Amino acid sequence: MSAISSLLFRTRGGKHGLHPADMLSYLYLTIGTLVMLGPVLWAVMSSFKTPSAITRFPPEFLPYSDQTIVVEGYDEPLTLYDVTLPDGTVQRLAQIRRVGLERQLIDPNNPDGEVIRARLESTQVVQEFRLAIENYIEPLQQFDFVTYFRNSIVVTFVATVLTLILNSMLAFALSKYNFRGRAMILSIFLITILLPGAVTLAPKYLVITTLGWNNNLLGVIIPTIASPTAVFLLRQYMLTIPDEMVDAARVDGASEWYIYWRIIMPLSTPALATLAIFSVMWRWNDFLWPLIVLTENRNFTLQVALNLFQGQFDTQWGYLLAMTVLSLLPITFIFAFLQKYIASGIATTGLK
């Protein structure tokens, strides 16, 4: 880790301070970080906004909501406005209705008094900083989040484990065995990477329909575990493992399974960790394929279930954003746990 830290914090100016190139690099990295994390931070803050705050223009980063007051004689709380009166004074009033470009307001301390009419440009809504926690609480009460979350966990975990095992077996064969047709098999795999995913949807659906896996989590998992990208990634890393180590194990009487499981797999941990993160992201965020396969709510994955918040005429943006933020947490934790292996893999790639 010390070597990685010295590499990350090394400057061109050295002990003499920051070089202009260092400043440009830090500026570039800062802008890149804001571009990458900005939408995520905006989504997190928007998940705590009320529906009116989400649709407000111009938009605001912090979750400010319109301040309301309960007035006797009115069923719903009334929104407060600071109104500039004709004499130049500012008075805080409650809106009872809006007619065109005019607001009709009353004094909340004297609800039976005169109704004051004011143009929109002479009014300013009173806002307060408020976290709309109900965006998280109400969906968890009305929305079977635990079931959908469990389905996503099962699909992601099982698909990732099978992806690592099956693709690493093929990568081991293509990297450490010399057999006729190896180059052709590798070429076929590389060609399939170029195929758009939509091309394979119909054949995969016909296969799972024949097997009776419609509306079954197996129909979501099994067709996704074979990945040409995973085979190529693992093969390229396994090529950096010395063949002499494998030959020495064979001379000592080790079986091929022992070599694969006890030698190749541990040495390929950085590549496996990288593939694990990719696989988790692919399976967890997958929407189209589960939407095609699954038809009953009890089998929905989380990404498909989030679509329930979007109706034909209305979208519950607060609930949708809150549940989306919750769905990001598992991937965040997995990445934080595996990032050290990725850094190690980057630092050691190409060394033999």
Buried (B, 14 or more C-beta within 10 A) or exposed (E): EEEEEEEEEEBEEEEEEEEEEBEEBEEEEEEEEEEEEEEEEEBBBBBBBBBEBBEBEEEBEEBBBBBBBEBEEBEEEBBBBEBBEEEEEEEBBBBBEEEEEBBBBBBBEEBEEEEBEBEEEBBBBBBEEBBBEBBBEBBBEEBBBEBBBEBBBBBBEBBBEBBBEBBBBBBBBBBBEEEEEEEEBBEEBEEBEEEEEEEEBEEBBEEBEEEEBBBBBBBBBBBBBBBBBBBBBBBBBBBBBEEEEBEEBEEEEBEBEBBBBEBBBEBBBBBBBBBBBBBBBBBBBBEEBBBBBBEEEEBBBBBBBBEBBEEEEEEBBBBBBBBBBBBBEBBEEBEEEBEEBBBBBEBEEEEE
